[in-house]
Amino acid sequence: MRSANRKNLKKRHLRERGFTLIEIMVVVTILAILIALVAPKMVGRTDQARRVSTKAQIKNIEGALQLYKLDNGVYPSTEQGLHALVNVPTVGVIPKHWKEGGYLSKIPDDAWDNPYVYLSPGSNGAYDLVSYGTDNEPGGEGDNADLESWNLN
């Protein structure tokens, strides 16, 4: 019986040996090749992803602004700002039908961690809602171009 236990123990030990150095090197080489192929494609997409995220946030904020106007007849003033979507305004025209709980849980920053610029009345309609993009400066082209609520192409 002891020799049978020794044989079983030896077989189990051989099965649990682990990986050889060559097997590990092959896996590391395959991972390095995959990273070399995928990484360049992903690096250029970061700013594009931020722009898409910011456009989605602007549309979400615009939806909240529309609900605010439906309830109160006006958009929040520049002085009240976007915070009027989270807390009852205490300045300017105090809304009579402000929705309990607010229109947004919080005011997000754009994808570059900068606050949105909100003006009401705006120069391009009832309000202007703008992210200054990568450079956080008005104007710009390409990745530095502003994202404007009235021009989200």
Secondary structure, DSSP 8 states (H G I E B T S, - for coil): -HHHHHHHHHHHHHHT----HHHHHHHHHHHHHHHHHHHHHHHTTHHHHHHHHHHHHHHHHHHHHHHHHHHHSS---TTT-GGGGTS---SSS--SS--TT-SSSS----TTS---EEESSBTTBS-EEEE-TTTTSSS-SGGG--EETTB--
